Amino acid sequence: MGVQRKGSLLSFRPDIKVLDATLRDGGICNDFYFSDAFAKALYQMNLAAGVDYMEMGYKASKALFDPAKFGKYKFCDEEDLRKIVGDNKTDMKLAVMADVGRTDFKKDIIDKKNSVIDMVRIACYINEIPTAIQMAEHCAKCGYETCVNVMAVSKAKDEEIDSALEMLGESPVDVIYLVDSYGSLYPEQVAKLTLRYLEYGAKYKKRIGIHAHNNQQLAFGNTIEAASWGAELLDMTVNGIGRGAGNCSSELLLGFLKNPKFHLTPVLSFISEYMLPLRESGVVWGYDVPYLLTGRLNAHPSSAIRFIKEKRTDYAAFHGELLDRD
């Protein structure tokens, strides 16, 4: 029979959890300058929608990033978070992301008992796995749930992925994330990778998550594909806001999942009240032809971001430049 999909279009799996990454991935679009009103309303929206985890932003080092040039969600200082969520006496857990090489984790990640944060998500490239594991060990000792998000996996060789999954399996990490950083993967590839991740997840008792980008308008499709095979943690952002082409839209994912604990209406209200004005203020995100081209070629979106900032529209020439680079 081979491997079976888990569940059907009409059933729901109670193991599926959703994570809102609006402040974190969305923050890349506006240097994390979200107002307190926006953050508080987003927190209330997530509670009302039945969201399981809300990612508050990054834990970036102030020695590497000038606090005068970024909003507070680049750093997630404890007092700033508590102004938004209080003590978060709710069922929803709060997360932050710590990038390998960009977080002074021994200084900036304090004991869980003194923090409103529940989970630390560590982002790394495949060659940085040993450092990511060191960070995860520190965070686990401090009392946090831990994830490792292995970025740009579409560029990695099969044996590198297997080696990385083995190392993460043997580590204290709770969740291993499949990340389509460049929005270059198709559902068939996501299915194969998810099954590979799940194999190690079963062996080492780890949960598997998916974080998709929308360069080829597949963030939602790839997310539900991974979920259908058994991925448990699904990342989303309101209106798909996120770096470049953005992420899987909360309104699509919550509209699809059948668990009655999820509610779509609060998300739709938040889009009307907060996301539309954010777009009108000049914050740019979402599917666009330049992102399609970098996604198609499995390239980092930085050149597409630059192309859009320069207000260029010569797509064929840009495509030629990308092909020359390969």
Buried (B, 14 or more C-beta within 10 A) or exposed (E): EEEEEBBEEEEBBEEBBBBBBBBBBBBBBBBBBBEEEBBBBBBBBBBBBBBBBBBBBBBBBBEEBEEEEBBBBBBBBEEBBEEBBEEBEEEBBBBBBBBBEBBBBEEBBEEBEEBBBBBBBBBBBBEBBEBBBBBBBBBBEBBBBBBBBBBBBBBBEEEBBBBBBBBBBEBEBBBBBBBBBBBBBEBEBBBEBBBBBBBBBEEBEBBBBBBBBBBBBBBBBBBBBBBBBBBBBBBBBBBBBBBBBBBBBBBBBBEBBEBEEBBBEBBBEBBEEBBEEBBEEEBBBBBBEBBBBBBBBBBEBEBBBEBBEEEEEEBEEBBEEBEEEE
